[in-house]
Amino acid sequence: MEVWVFHGQEARLASGVFSTREQAENWIRRYGLTGLLTSYPLGEGMYDWAVTNTPFRAKRADQTTPGFIGRFTSAYRPHEHFREGRGSTEREDT
């Protein structure tokens, strides 16, 4: 299972969590938001998910610290950048 989390540009915290990508994209478009929409595994931290499902492995001691793990994210998860409600995969003339 996964959830979709929207992080607005320059936001310190997420501004929306959705059960489907479609819900999230509709909300982003409705308000013309700019930011990043990312899929997160439900019930598992991103660091643990990456260790299990991607080539990532801690190579230095600092990569096992609480600070590093608490900030960790992975580009291996589905994600999309939005600008003024338009996704990065959307054409300008549509």
C-alpha positions in Angstrom: 0.0 0.0 0.0 1.0 3.6 -0.6 -0.1 7.1 0.0 0.6 10.2 -2.1 2.1 13.2 -0.2 2.2 16.7 -1.6 5.0 19.0 -0.4 4.5 22.6 -1.5 7.4 24.6 -2.7 9.3 26.1 0.2 7.0 24.3 2.7 8.5 22.8 5.8 5.8 20.2 6.1 3.5 18.3 3.8 0.2 20.0 2.9 -1.8 17.0 1.7 -1.9 13.2 2.0 -4.0 11.2 -0.4 -4.9 7.6 -0.9 -4.7 7.9 -4.7 -2.5 9.8 -7.2 -5.7 10.9 -9.0 -7.1 12.6 -5.8 -3.8 14.3 -5.2 -3.5 15.6 -8.8 -7.1 16.9 -8.8 -6.4 18.9 -5.6 -3.1 20.2 -6.9 -4.7 21.4 -10.2 -7.7 22.9 -8.4 -5.5 25.2 -6.4 -2.7 25.7 -9.0 -0.1 24.5 -6.6 3.7 24.2 -7.1 5.6 21.5 -5.4 6.4 17.8 -5.3 4.0 14.9 -5.2 5.6 11.6 -4.0 4.4 8.1 -3.4 5.3 6.8 0.1 5.0 3.3 1.4 2.3 3.0 4.1 3.6 1.5 7.3 7.3 1.6 6.4 9.9 4.4 6.6 11.4 5.5 3.4 14.9 4.6 4.5 13.9 1.0 5.3 12.0 0.7 2.1 15.0 1.9 0.1 17.4 -0.5 1.8 15.0 -3.4 0.9 13.9 -2.3 -2.6 16.7 -0.3 -4.2 20.5 -0.4 -4.6 20.9 2.1 -1.7 23.2 0.9 1.1 24.7 3.0 3.8 28.3 3.6 2.9 29.3 5.9 5.7 28.6 6.1 9.4 26.6 9.3 9.0 24.2 7.5 6.7 22.9 5.5 9.7 22.3 8.4 12.0 18.8 9.6 13.1 19.3 12.9 11.4 20.1 11.3 8.0 17.3 8.7 8.3 14.8 11.3 9.3 15.5 13.4 6.2 15.9 10.5 3.8 13.8 10.2 0.7 14.3 8.2 -2.5 13.9 9.1 -6.1 13.1 5.4 -6.7 9.5 6.1 -5.5 7.1 7.5 -8.1 7.0 11.2 -7.9 6.2 14.3 -10.0 7.0 18.0 -9.9 4.1 20.4 -10.3 4.3 24.1 -11.2 1.1 26.2 -10.9 -1.0 23.0 -11.0 0.7 21.5 -14.0 2.7 18.3 -13.8 6.1 17.9 -15.3 4.8 15.4 -17.8 2.0 17.6 -19.0 2.5 19.6 -22.2 2.1 23.4 -22.1 -0.4 23.4 -25.0 -2.9 20.9 -23.4 
